[in-house]
């Protein structure tokens, strides 16, 4: 399905703090500010990539959107097909405020694919049981009908109907990830949160799964929130990319724009740190000093300022406003207007990229 | 060539006895590591790249594992030692391991002992191999921590592994490995567990230290991007064998083996325009159930009749470029 202009998911001011309890009375002494106020929207049929390093809150953000972890604050507006009740209709629902019953209905429209295909499948259940369970839970199909639906979706992800009787341990990592994808798709959802879906897989298998995700998106008109740390993978699969650092989105733009004209110093450094599979590629690598600070006590002002080579006084005092520079290029940086950052294209040596065929 | 060779592995076979029979994890591997050069070893999980490294270090668990065949020739000065023949727990091997040949592991949290300070763990190697007094060893440990860019080494030396971040732990591992000034450093996926900006720090550090310490590095990874930036020469492994070996430029610009070509096409690159990936079909076969001919035959887009039955030898396809594939072999 081609992308449309309709916004399927609109997240405003999403916050998730985990309490840190200490002492004999387990009083709340501090909070891990995993997600510290993020705004983003996803259009129907597109893939929004969410990248960042470990601990930046990208996984928590993805799970908060599905309310697999309870958001602390914020609004998550979702245009649900099924909540409308009538065929062809849609209803805008605030996921954060949804009741238990509404949430159950919403889950049919919002699904997740997990990172680890080893721990996310119950080893005691057959593949047919795993993939068919959502149909039972939501009372959508029974008996022969359920079997047929499971067989169809297994076929769609490149497995065979006879695999239904087997157990997860009989499958390789790539095949297990296909089972996880089948389970997410069996309810015919609108939105799928892909949480690092290929990072546990070998490179040759990664490509198979990435291609499959693209095919399924086209075939079933899916919308993806693609959470990953691998920038090359995110660039490959996403229409737009959001970069997270310490609980906040620092930059969000279309994939071309983000890599050709980055506006946030963290994006610039992150892109330059990615190893490129070309020995002739000479990089002017920006080596960030130090480590990511703890999300329990993030630095004041801009969270990135202690590691930023362009930081000025104001960066340590005020948090930069997350704003649109035009053309839906969002950035949170005080100096976004006067900095000229290095895009990825300028660093090439002029030789043709990639390996010889 | 032999004059600059530091380590020559010839026809190495490592086998593991399991319930399902003998698994040939390393099945006739031959390669050379040159002095002061970095050899990148690439391959997917289960290809035998780590087991090869463990064999060099004499760390293959026995039983169930054993070096069934082959030589690991270690050249120092005029003397040549076959590490494969040394008893793994003998005096000679212990004098080499951690001293002349050191290793960095993937997961710095599990390979450092959590109940000892990092200083203690670095000093342990120094006291053992260099016979320094404790006080001098401590000074040396602090110097090494400083060398690998750990801030405030005088304080860090007394901290425990859990007090350090992942990047700092890996730096401490590198400090430990380099503390006895090794001839060869084996780095097994040293940055795989790290974030990309921290990985960039550690890779830069390793390149700088290699020049300073004049050590050779065997760099094991599955990440072709890291290999492109680190290695002088590359060996590609698949199912316990080397399928292709060449200089890093040859491997990336003129890969010959269908597996290497497949790997190159299946990774998305930041620099390339978005195009559909060309994956390698199928999965890596179980090593206990390896195909009788070429291990890559069931997945190879260019397979021929001969590939099913006969193992292709590793032969020169261009100057300094070898590949094990019947597309090029069988001429002699």
Interface residues (C-beta under 8 A of the other chain):
Chain A: X53 X54 X172 X174 X175 X202 X203 X204 X205 X206 X207 X208 X210 X211 X214 X229 X231 X232 X233 X235 X236 X237 X255 X259 X269 X270 X271 X272 X273 X274 X275 X276 X277 X278 X279 X280 X281 X283 X285 X287 X288 X291 X292 X344 X345 X348 X353 X354 X355 X356 X357
Chain B: X44 X45 X165 X167 X168 X195 X196 X197 X198 X199 X200 X201 X203 X204 X222 X223 X224 X225 X226 X227 X228 X229 X248 X249 X252 X253 X254 X255 X261 X262 X263 X264 X265 X266 X267 X268 X269 X270 X271 X272 X274 X276 X277 X278 X279 X280 X281 X283 X284
